[in-house]
């Protein structure tokens, strides 16, 4: 990757971020949607001229417009907004009187403000604590149910996967699962824990997942259909 230029793409009346990257190994140009930015990334092979890239993007204007219409717009993490948290619609509230850093009820997430951080950072930090606690508890319980134990649970902001399981029994999850229904966390934790027994996606693996998460097919489908929506929330 040589350069990563920020450009603006005009689509109808609106402007959309476009990142342009050169890649020596790329054989052809390609254009990709970036959910976290509600924008696009254009990759150019080393010797392709920039104006050829522009022509390539222009030729794809229908695909760009359709993709933007299909994908949800970004929503900023701010005090006052309502977010889907573990399947409930929850309003994020600033609460200076709170005796602990945060409190989650069925309808609100109260956060004690911290002047040293931006509101987006504060909210993201609290959401990560919440999802980490749920995933840790779920993973421990599911592992115990199949006679295994887990090592560490960590969070990342990965685009390619919702979770992973290492041979050293460390589990990794996307913190964005906090915006999914609780049953989706149950499925993803069950999936990764089942890898403690089977490091593959064989039929035996899936029957192990079913043992500890009987409705897993529904929640696997939910992630396939709604996964992109979990990327719409930004700091
Ligand atoms: Zn897997």
py3Dmol code that shows the C-alpha trace and the ligand (Angstrom):
import py3Dmol

protein = """\
ATOM      1  CA  UNK A   1       0.000   0.000   0.000  1.00  0.00           C
ATOM      2  CA  UNK A   2       1.617   3.214  -1.083  1.00  0.00           C
ATOM      3  CA  UNK A   3      -0.749   6.070  -0.465  1.00  0.00           C
ATOM      4  CA  UNK A   4      -4.098   6.474   1.163  1.00  0.00           C
ATOM      5  CA  UNK A   5      -5.652   9.602  -0.266  1.00  0.00           C
ATOM      6  CA  UNK A   6      -8.897  10.992   1.028  1.00  0.00           C
ATOM      7  CA  UNK A   7     -11.266  12.186  -1.659  1.00  0.00           C
ATOM      8  CA  UNK A   8     -14.853  13.224  -1.845  1.00  0.00           C
ATOM      9  CA  UNK A   9     -17.300  11.502  -4.112  1.00  0.00           C
ATOM     10  CA  UNK A  10     -20.384  13.379  -5.236  1.00  0.00           C
ATOM     11  CA  UNK A  11     -23.476  11.205  -5.426  1.00  0.00           C
ATOM     12  CA  UNK A  12     -26.583  13.158  -6.408  1.00  0.00           C
ATOM     13  CA  UNK A  13     -26.845  15.978  -3.850  1.00  0.00           C
ATOM     14  CA  UNK A  14     -24.548  14.462  -1.280  1.00  0.00           C
ATOM     15  CA  UNK A  15     -20.840  13.955  -0.739  1.00  0.00           C
ATOM     16  CA  UNK A  16     -19.390  10.607   0.270  1.00  0.00           C
ATOM     17  CA  UNK A  17     -15.844   9.774   1.472  1.00  0.00           C
ATOM     18  CA  UNK A  18     -13.635   7.949  -1.042  1.00  0.00           C
ATOM     19  CA  UNK A  19     -10.257   6.572  -0.043  1.00  0.00           C
ATOM     20  CA  UNK A  20      -7.772   5.865  -2.828  1.00  0.00           C
ATOM     21  CA  UNK A  21      -5.017   3.346  -2.221  1.00  0.00           C
ATOM     22  CA  UNK A  22      -2.264   2.053  -4.490  1.00  0.00           C
ATOM     23  CA  UNK A  23      -1.367  -1.588  -4.148  1.00  0.00           C
ATOM     24  CA  UNK A  24       1.590  -3.138  -5.977  1.00  0.00           C
ATOM     25  CA  UNK A  25       0.010  -6.575  -5.822  1.00  0.00           C
ATOM     26  CA  UNK A  26      -3.374  -5.509  -7.188  1.00  0.00           C
ATOM     27  CA  UNK A  27      -3.999  -6.873 -10.695  1.00  0.00           C
ATOM     28  CA  UNK A  28      -6.999  -4.688 -11.382  1.00  0.00           C
ATOM     29  CA  UNK A  29      -8.917  -1.745  -9.917  1.00  0.00           C
ATOM     30  CA  UNK A  30     -11.559  -2.420  -7.329  1.00  0.00           C
ATOM     31  CA  UNK A  31     -14.083  -0.430  -5.414  1.00  0.00           C
ATOM     32  CA  UNK A  32     -15.336  -1.488  -2.000  1.00  0.00           C
ATOM     33  CA  UNK A  33     -17.910  -0.133   0.467  1.00  0.00           C
ATOM     34  CA  UNK A  34     -16.555   0.851   3.948  1.00  0.00           C
ATOM     35  CA  UNK A  35     -19.340   0.467   6.548  1.00  0.00           C
ATOM     36  CA  UNK A  36     -17.619   2.463   9.327  1.00  0.00           C
ATOM     37  CA  UNK A  37     -17.380   5.504   7.038  1.00  0.00           C
ATOM     38  CA  UNK A  38     -20.489   4.979   4.914  1.00  0.00           C
ATOM     39  CA  UNK A  39     -18.039   5.629   2.074  1.00  0.00           C
ATOM     40  CA  UNK A  40     -15.877   3.787  -0.436  1.00  0.00           C
ATOM     41  CA  UNK A  41     -12.339   2.686  -0.997  1.00  0.00           C
ATOM     42  CA  UNK A  42     -10.751   2.500  -4.461  1.00  0.00           C
ATOM     43  CA  UNK A  43      -7.668   0.332  -4.944  1.00  0.00           C
ATOM     44  CA  UNK A  44      -5.434   1.044  -7.935  1.00  0.00           C
ATOM     45  CA  UNK A  45      -2.677  -1.203  -9.293  1.00  0.00           C
ATOM     46  CA  UNK A  46       0.760   0.447  -9.269  1.00  0.00           C
ATOM     47  CA  UNK A  47       0.773   1.700 -12.873  1.00  0.00           C
ATOM     48  CA  UNK A  48      -2.869   2.687 -13.272  1.00  0.00           C
ATOM     49  CA  UNK A  49      -3.302   6.430 -13.765  1.00  0.00           C
ATOM     50  CA  UNK A  50      -5.482   8.323 -11.334  1.00  0.00           C
ATOM     51  CA  UNK A  51      -7.846   9.556 -14.095  1.00  0.00           C
ATOM     52  CA  UNK A  52      -8.444   5.913 -15.085  1.00  0.00           C
ATOM     53  CA  UNK A  53      -9.516   5.339 -11.484  1.00  0.00           C
ATOM     54  CA  UNK A  54     -11.908   8.293 -11.688  1.00  0.00           C
ATOM     55  CA  UNK A  55     -13.427   6.883 -14.898  1.00  0.00           C
ATOM     56  CA  UNK A  56     -13.768   3.479 -13.204  1.00  0.00           C
ATOM     57  CA  UNK A  57     -15.635   5.030 -10.245  1.00  0.00           C
ATOM     58  CA  UNK A  58     -17.869   7.086 -12.561  1.00  0.00           C
ATOM     59  CA  UNK A  59     -18.806   3.951 -14.484  1.00  0.00           C
ATOM     60  CA  UNK A  60     -19.973   2.409 -11.211  1.00  0.00           C
ATOM     61  CA  UNK A  61     -22.235   5.283 -10.170  1.00  0.00           C
ATOM     62  CA  UNK A  62     -25.399   3.117 -10.167  1.00  0.00           C
ATOM     63  CA  UNK A  63     -23.785   0.528  -7.914  1.00  0.00           C
ATOM     64  CA  UNK A  64     -22.544   3.315  -5.601  1.00  0.00           C
ATOM     65  CA  UNK A  65     -26.001   4.910  -5.338  1.00  0.00           C
ATOM     66  CA  UNK A  66     -27.673   1.533  -4.736  1.00  0.00           C
ATOM     67  CA  UNK A  67     -25.132   0.562  -2.084  1.00  0.00           C
ATOM     68  CA  UNK A  68     -25.593   3.863  -0.231  1.00  0.00           C
ATOM     69  CA  UNK A  69     -29.371   3.459  -0.318  1.00  0.00           C
ATOM     70  CA  UNK A  70     -29.133  -0.117   0.955  1.00  0.00           C
ATOM     71  CA  UNK A  71     -26.639   0.525   3.769  1.00  0.00           C
ATOM     72  CA  UNK A  72     -27.669   2.334   6.947  1.00  0.00           C
ATOM     73  CA  UNK A  73     -26.266   5.788   7.587  1.00  0.00           C
ATOM     74  CA  UNK A  74     -23.795   6.514  10.347  1.00  0.00           C
ATOM     75  CA  UNK A  75     -25.044   7.398  13.804  1.00  0.00           C
ATOM     76  CA  UNK A  76     -22.774   9.156  16.280  1.00  0.00           C
ATOM     77  CA  UNK A  77     -22.321   7.969  19.850  1.00  0.00           C
ATOM     78  CA  UNK A  78     -23.518  11.008  21.801  1.00  0.00           C
ATOM     79  CA  UNK A  79     -25.383  11.762  25.016  1.00  0.00           C
ATOM     80  CA  UNK A  80     -29.114  11.936  24.346  1.00  0.00           C
ATOM     81  CA  UNK A  81     -29.216   9.465  21.444  1.00  0.00           C
ATOM     82  CA  UNK A  82     -31.064   6.148  21.610  1.00  0.00           C
ATOM     83  CA  UNK A  83     -29.079   3.058  20.646  1.00  0.00           C
ATOM     84  CA  UNK A  84     -29.922  -0.642  20.350  1.00  0.00           C
ATOM     85  CA  UNK A  85     -28.007  -2.209  23.251  1.00  0.00           C
ATOM     86  CA  UNK A  86     -28.254  -6.000  23.567  1.00  0.00           C
ATOM     87  CA  UNK A  87     -31.636  -5.879  21.846  1.00  0.00           C
ATOM     88  CA  UNK A  88     -33.211  -3.045  23.872  1.00  0.00           C
ATOM     89  CA  UNK A  89     -33.701   0.550  22.752  1.00  0.00           C
ATOM     90  CA  UNK A  90     -31.658   2.456  25.312  1.00  0.00           C
ATOM     91  CA  UNK A  91     -31.155   6.206  25.685  1.00  0.00           C
ATOM     92  CA  UNK A  92     -27.620   7.360  26.576  1.00  0.00           C
ATOM     93  CA  UNK A  93     -27.801   9.825  29.472  1.00  0.00           C
ATOM     94  CA  UNK A  94     -25.180  11.988  31.129  1.00  0.00           C
ATOM     95  CA  UNK A  95     -25.493  11.580  34.891  1.00  0.00           C
ATOM     96  CA  UNK A  96     -22.968  13.549  37.022  1.00  0.00           C
ATOM     97  CA  UNK A  97     -24.633  12.331  40.256  1.00  0.00           C
ATOM     98  CA  UNK A  98     -23.918   8.658  39.577  1.00  0.00           C
ATOM     99  CA  UNK A  99     -21.866   6.921  42.301  1.00  0.00           C
ATOM    100  CA  UNK A 100     -20.331   4.444  39.810  1.00  0.00           C
ATOM    101  CA  UNK A 101     -19.020   4.943  36.249  1.00  0.00           C
ATOM    102  CA  UNK A 102     -22.245   3.706  34.578  1.00  0.00           C
ATOM    103  CA  UNK A 103     -25.627   2.073  35.164  1.00  0.00           C
ATOM    104  CA  UNK A 104     -27.657   0.173  32.557  1.00  0.00           C
ATOM    105  CA  UNK A 105     -31.444  -0.165  32.957  1.00  0.00           C
ATOM    106  CA  UNK A 106     -34.038  -1.530  30.507  1.00  0.00           C
ATOM    107  CA  UNK A 107     -34.469   1.895  28.875  1.00  0.00           C
ATOM    108  CA  UNK A 108     -31.404   4.010  29.687  1.00  0.00           C
ATOM    109  CA  UNK A 109     -27.660   3.872  30.017  1.00  0.00           C
ATOM    110  CA  UNK A 110     -26.552   6.392  32.645  1.00  0.00           C
ATOM    111  CA  UNK A 111     -22.922   7.456  32.336  1.00  0.00           C
ATOM    112  CA  UNK A 112     -20.968   9.569  34.808  1.00  0.00           C
ATOM    113  CA  UNK A 113     -19.252  12.172  32.606  1.00  0.00           C
ATOM    114  CA  UNK A 114     -15.454  12.284  32.410  1.00  0.00           C
ATOM    115  CA  UNK A 115     -14.159  15.718  31.340  1.00  0.00           C
ATOM    116  CA  UNK A 116     -10.850  14.285  30.092  1.00  0.00           C
ATOM    117  CA  UNK A 117     -12.519  12.333  27.267  1.00  0.00           C
ATOM    118  CA  UNK A 118     -14.842  13.171  24.388  1.00  0.00           C
ATOM    119  CA  UNK A 119     -18.436  11.988  24.770  1.00  0.00           C
ATOM    120  CA  UNK A 120     -17.953   9.506  21.897  1.00  0.00           C
ATOM    121  CA  UNK A 121     -14.939   7.950  23.628  1.00  0.00           C
ATOM    122  CA  UNK A 122     -16.700   7.777  26.996  1.00  0.00           C
ATOM    123  CA  UNK A 123     -19.738   6.063  25.510  1.00  0.00           C
ATOM    124  CA  UNK A 124     -17.624   3.613  23.492  1.00  0.00           C
ATOM    125  CA  UNK A 125     -15.572   2.728  26.593  1.00  0.00           C
ATOM    126  CA  UNK A 126     -18.711   1.974  28.602  1.00  0.00           C
ATOM    127  CA  UNK A 127     -20.268  -0.058  25.761  1.00  0.00           C
ATOM    128  CA  UNK A 128     -17.073  -2.127  25.557  1.00  0.00           C
ATOM    129  CA  UNK A 129     -17.205  -2.809  29.310  1.00  0.00           C
ATOM    130  CA  UNK A 130     -20.813  -3.938  29.025  1.00  0.00           C
ATOM    131  CA  UNK A 131     -20.282  -6.244  26.036  1.00  0.00           C
ATOM    132  CA  UNK A 132     -17.052  -7.646  27.451  1.00  0.00           C
ATOM    133  CA  UNK A 133     -18.803  -8.585  30.703  1.00  0.00           C
ATOM    134  CA  UNK A 134     -21.633 -10.331  28.843  1.00  0.00           C
ATOM    135  CA  UNK A 135     -19.304 -12.185  26.482  1.00  0.00           C
ATOM    136  CA  UNK A 136     -17.013 -13.245  29.325  1.00  0.00           C
ATOM    137  CA  UNK A 137     -19.934 -14.664  31.349  1.00  0.00           C
ATOM    138  CA  UNK A 138     -21.464 -16.376  28.299  1.00  0.00           C
ATOM    139  CA  UNK A 139     -18.129 -17.864  27.191  1.00  0.00           C
ATOM    140  CA  UNK A 140     -17.332 -19.216  30.663  1.00  0.00           C
ATOM    141  CA  UNK A 141     -20.785 -20.785  31.019  1.00  0.00           C
ATOM    142  CA  UNK A 142     -20.762 -22.327  27.524  1.00  0.00           C
ATOM    143  CA  UNK A 143     -17.227 -23.643  27.975  1.00  0.00           C
ATOM    144  CA  UNK A 144     -18.160 -25.249  31.292  1.00  0.00           C
ATOM    145  CA  UNK A 145     -21.144 -26.893  29.566  1.00  0.00           C
ATOM    146  CA  UNK A 146     -18.810 -28.729  27.179  1.00  0.00           C
ATOM    147  CA  UNK A 147     -16.143 -29.503  29.773  1.00  0.00           C
ATOM    148  CA  UNK A 148     -13.652 -26.868  28.681  1.00  0.00           C
ATOM    149  CA  UNK A 149     -12.294 -23.651  30.137  1.00  0.00           C
ATOM    150  CA  UNK A 150     -11.333 -20.397  28.496  1.00  0.00           C
ATOM    151  CA  UNK A 151      -8.276 -18.248  28.935  1.00  0.00           C
ATOM    152  CA  UNK A 152      -8.678 -14.551  28.069  1.00  0.00           C
ATOM    153  CA  UNK A 153     -11.519 -12.627  26.403  1.00  0.00           C
ATOM    154  CA  UNK A 154     -10.482  -9.605  24.332  1.00  0.00           C
ATOM    155  CA  UNK A 155     -12.367  -7.180  22.107  1.00  0.00           C
ATOM    156  CA  UNK A 156     -11.460  -5.796  18.686  1.00  0.00           C
ATOM    157  CA  UNK A 157     -13.115  -3.750  15.976  1.00  0.00           C
ATOM    158  CA  UNK A 158     -12.741  -6.277  13.190  1.00  0.00           C
ATOM    159  CA  UNK A 159     -14.591  -6.096   9.916  1.00  0.00           C
ATOM    160  CA  UNK A 160     -13.981  -9.637   8.782  1.00  0.00           C
ATOM    161  CA  UNK A 161     -15.207 -11.659  11.749  1.00  0.00           C
ATOM    162  CA  UNK A 162     -17.374 -11.458  14.866  1.00  0.00           C
ATOM    163  CA  UNK A 163     -15.165 -13.663  16.962  1.00  0.00           C
ATOM    164  CA  UNK A 164     -12.206 -16.001  16.983  1.00  0.00           C
ATOM    165  CA  UNK A 165     -10.715 -18.698  19.169  1.00  0.00           C
ATOM    166  CA  UNK A 166      -6.984 -19.389  19.445  1.00  0.00           C
ATOM    167  CA  UNK A 167      -5.281 -22.695  20.214  1.00  0.00           C
ATOM    168  CA  UNK A 168      -4.245 -21.120  23.549  1.00  0.00           C
ATOM    169  CA  UNK A 169      -7.970 -20.800  24.473  1.00  0.00           C
ATOM    170  CA  UNK A 170      -8.044 -17.016  24.058  1.00  0.00           C
ATOM    171  CA  UNK A 171     -11.313 -15.708  22.654  1.00  0.00           C
ATOM    172  CA  UNK A 172     -11.632 -12.505  20.659  1.00  0.00           C
ATOM    173  CA  UNK A 173     -14.906 -10.755  19.848  1.00  0.00           C
ATOM    174  CA  UNK A 174     -16.018  -7.657  17.978  1.00  0.00           C
ATOM    175  CA  UNK A 175     -17.151  -5.025  20.501  1.00  0.00           C
ATOM    176  CA  UNK A 176     -19.868  -4.073  17.964  1.00  0.00           C
ATOM    177  CA  UNK A 177     -21.874  -7.074  19.080  1.00  0.00           C
ATOM    178  CA  UNK A 178     -23.126  -4.752  21.845  1.00  0.00           C
ATOM    179  CA  UNK A 179     -25.550  -3.365  19.195  1.00  0.00           C
ATOM    180  CA  UNK A 180     -26.961  -6.842  18.454  1.00  0.00           C
ATOM    181  CA  UNK A 181     -29.655  -8.753  20.376  1.00  0.00           C
ATOM    182  CA  UNK A 182     -28.368 -10.690  23.389  1.00  0.00           C
ATOM    183  CA  UNK A 183     -29.117 -14.011  21.625  1.00  0.00           C
ATOM    184  CA  UNK A 184     -26.590 -13.066  18.933  1.00  0.00           C
ATOM    185  CA  UNK A 185     -23.881 -12.760  21.615  1.00  0.00           C
ATOM    186  CA  UNK A 186     -25.014 -16.143  22.916  1.00  0.00           C
ATOM    187  CA  UNK A 187     -24.560 -17.629  19.432  1.00  0.00           C
ATOM    188  CA  UNK A 188     -21.157 -16.008  18.753  1.00  0.00           C
ATOM    189  CA  UNK A 189     -19.840 -17.057  22.191  1.00  0.00           C
ATOM    190  CA  UNK A 190     -21.172 -20.608  21.639  1.00  0.00           C
ATOM    191  CA  UNK A 191     -19.542 -20.719  18.202  1.00  0.00           C
ATOM    192  CA  UNK A 192     -16.105 -19.694  19.493  1.00  0.00           C
ATOM    193  CA  UNK A 193     -16.333 -21.939  22.554  1.00  0.00           C
ATOM    194  CA  UNK A 194     -17.261 -24.920  20.346  1.00  0.00           C
ATOM    195  CA  UNK A 195     -13.909 -24.343  18.610  1.00  0.00           C
ATOM    196  CA  UNK A 196     -12.266 -25.361  21.908  1.00  0.00           C
ATOM    197  CA  UNK A 197     -13.417 -28.867  20.943  1.00  0.00           C
ATOM    198  CA  UNK A 198     -13.276 -28.679  17.142  1.00  0.00           C
ATOM    199  CA  UNK A 199     -10.959 -26.256  15.322  1.00  0.00           C
ATOM    200  CA  UNK A 200     -12.975 -26.506  12.085  1.00  0.00           C
ATOM    201  CA  UNK A 201     -16.523 -26.024  10.778  1.00  0.00           C
ATOM    202  CA  UNK A 202     -17.378 -29.713  10.393  1.00  0.00           C
ATOM    203  CA  UNK A 203     -20.838 -31.193  10.987  1.00  0.00           C
ATOM    204  CA  UNK A 204     -19.609 -32.342  14.409  1.00  0.00           C
ATOM    205  CA  UNK A 205     -18.619 -28.753  15.215  1.00  0.00           C
ATOM    206  CA  UNK A 206     -22.098 -27.438  14.324  1.00  0.00           C
ATOM    207  CA  UNK A 207     -23.848 -30.088  16.373  1.00  0.00           C
ATOM    208  CA  UNK A 208     -21.673 -29.016  19.322  1.00  0.00           C
ATOM    209  CA  UNK A 209     -22.808 -25.410  18.741  1.00  0.00           C
ATOM    210  CA  UNK A 210     -26.416 -26.617  18.701  1.00  0.00           C
ATOM    211  CA  UNK A 211     -25.911 -28.427  22.040  1.00  0.00           C
ATOM    212  CA  UNK A 212     -25.080 -25.149  23.783  1.00  0.00           C
ATOM    213  CA  UNK A 213     -27.147 -22.753  21.629  1.00  0.00           C
ATOM    214  CA  UNK A 214     -30.240 -24.618  20.314  1.00  0.00           C
ATOM    215  CA  UNK A 215     -31.580 -21.723  18.161  1.00  0.00           C
ATOM    216  CA  UNK A 216     -28.185 -20.837  16.718  1.00  0.00           C
ATOM    217  CA  UNK A 217     -29.414 -20.914  13.080  1.00  0.00           C
ATOM    218  CA  UNK A 218     -31.775 -17.985  13.693  1.00  0.00           C
ATOM    219  CA  UNK A 219     -29.017 -15.825  15.205  1.00  0.00           C
ATOM    220  CA  UNK A 220     -26.445 -16.829  12.613  1.00  0.00           C
ATOM    221  CA  UNK A 221     -28.964 -15.675   9.975  1.00  0.00           C
ATOM    222  CA  UNK A 222     -29.571 -12.466  11.926  1.00  0.00           C
ATOM    223  CA  UNK A 223     -25.867 -11.635  11.749  1.00  0.00           C
ATOM    224  CA  UNK A 224     -25.749 -12.396   8.032  1.00  0.00           C
ATOM    225  CA  UNK A 225     -28.745 -10.113   7.374  1.00  0.00           C
ATOM    226  CA  UNK A 226     -28.035  -7.321   9.877  1.00  0.00           C
ATOM    227  CA  UNK A 227     -24.294  -7.500  10.554  1.00  0.00           C
ATOM    228  CA  UNK A 228     -23.533  -4.438   8.398  1.00  0.00           C
ATOM    229  CA  UNK A 229     -25.870  -2.341  10.580  1.00  0.00           C
ATOM    230  CA  UNK A 230     -23.614  -2.855  13.595  1.00  0.00           C
ATOM    231  CA  UNK A 231     -20.979  -0.715  11.849  1.00  0.00           C
ATOM    232  CA  UNK A 232     -23.150   2.358  11.577  1.00  0.00           C
ATOM    233  CA  UNK A 233     -22.319   3.564  15.089  1.00  0.00           C
ATOM    234  CA  UNK A 234     -19.243   5.777  15.290  1.00  0.00           C
ATOM    235  CA  UNK A 235     -17.459   7.855  17.926  1.00  0.00           C
TER     236      UNK A 235
END
"""
ligand_1 = """\
1
ZN
Zn -15.722 -20.579 13.440
"""
view = py3Dmol.view(width=600, height=400)
view.addModel(protein, "pdb")
view.setStyle({"model": 0}, {"cartoon": {"style": "trace"}})
view.addModel(ligand_1, "xyz")
view.setStyle({"model": 1}, {"stick": {}})
view.zoomTo()
view.show()
